[in-house]
Amino acid sequence: MLTIAGTHSGCGKSTVTLGVLAALKMLGLGVQPFKAGPDFIDAGLHGMVAGRPSRNLDIWMCGADYIRECARRHCAGADAAVIEGVMGFFDGGERSTAALAGALGTNVVLVIDATGMGESAGAIIRGFNGEGGIRGVIFNRVASEGHYEKLKSACHGMELLGYLPRSADYSIPSRHLGLAVAEERPISESSIRLLAETVIRHINMNRVRELAETAQAGKTLVPASHIPDGEPVKIAVARDRAFCFYYEDNLDMLRDAGAEIIPFSPISDGGLPAGTDAVYIGGGYPEVHVRELCGNKEMTEAIRNWAEAGGPVFAECGGFMYLGTGIREGGDFFPLCGVLPVTTGIVKEKGGIAKDRPALGYREASFSEDCMLGARNDRLRGHEFHYSRVLEVKDGGRPGVRFNVMGEPGDGETGEKARMEIKISSALYKSTLAGYTHFHFGSNPRAAENMVRSVRRSKRERKG
């Protein structure tokens, strides 16, 4: 198993990771991708390139035992496994790529941005490898073969695996929360092929293959140990360009607990799937696609009617925004589902730059009352990253809505939440639970079982 780490954010580890995944696949290997930390966008791009869903590995959210089991289970049947790190190799302390690689015992390759650098690269390598553990180096943005020779001359004692040239053209479109998402197909098949060919030409893929090999090759996927009891339930999961941020493990854990996952599109579908027993709306970019979402009145009305009738709904971040009265963008207002009496939006300065810093960081929620994910005082861990905020609450509110039922005290990492003018980050209404935090059910495996049991109970009550 191989971890691709970087000296810092922006050094090119995402490009190198996608290139290595594409190259291994081009060479005929089955490769399982992983992403260190809570990022959805990189994980989505991994899956697009590798042809297998990428899994998030986060020690703080889920613990070391969980991530080891997750890695073992999903390496089954794969010839190689590649983890893309997060930030700089040591950034984040116990949440760092270094800590993750240590917990899993992976081989580590360090990506270094060689822009404007020659022999100084040797000092960087010696510094990062002070305690050992780095197996090789890949340089990014190398100007020429002559430039690479200079870099090589200073790197005594470290295996150099190759480089990516500065002239290669494989940039990925980006926006305010990062790169464009996989559902928008931001990288063409021809660009992926070019990137793979460039990696094969300039990087020692025989050695990369050795470092990425997994002991699980040839084995079948380990089945779930839990056999659900009770009637199966159908959970409609919003999945399109607007809503695509999900931890794949969450969906697997719901399946293991007895749920059938049925995807649907709030952008293009005319209603909820037939036989729906619950609705799960994840995060994404509703503000980018708000005109399409607002224009699909059939869907917003279907979800509003479902929630008003007591149908179970769970929504995270972008889904929380979608369930509100609408999204405000400058002087424009785009009405949406109207399940929750909150209006959200991104406050921008001149030039279109978001005025507020993003709400960013890990969160640990303690439920203030019983809900579909657990009982009062149960805890879940997750992550929050958004520029939007609640701008206003509809006059008079809505009887029965409770705000901040998930507590979300955070972990002391950021203070942005205290700066928000209207301090609303979650809500509970009838059988609808929604909030800004993306929870990972691996932090409390009972959450998926609780959700399925709650949906099953609601289904019986509606039939009765």
Buried (B, 14 or more C-beta within 10 A) or exposed (E): BBBBBBBEEEBBBBBBBBBBBBBBBBBEBBBBBBBBBBBBBBBBBBBBBBEBBBBBBBBBBBBBEBBBBBBBBBBBBBBBBBBBBBBBBEBBEEBBBBBBBBBBEBBBBBBBBBBEBEEEBBEBBBEBBEEEBBBBBBBBBBBEEEBBEBBBEBBEEBEBBBBBBBEBEBEBEEEBBBBBBBBBEBBEEEBBEBBBBBBBEBBBBEBBBEBBBBEBBEBEEEEEEEEBEEEEBBBBBBBBBBBBBBBBBBBBBBBBBBBEBBEBBBBEBEBBBEEBBBBBBBBBBBBBBBEBBBEBEEBBEBBBBBBEEEBBBBBBBBBBBBBBBBBBBEEEBBBBBBBBBBBBBBBBEEEEEBEBEBBBBBBBBBBBEBBBBBEEEBBBBBBBBBBBBBBBBBEEEBEEBEBBBBBBEBEEEBEBBEEBEBEBBBBBBBBBBBBBBBBBBBBBBBBBBBBBBBBBBBBEEEEE
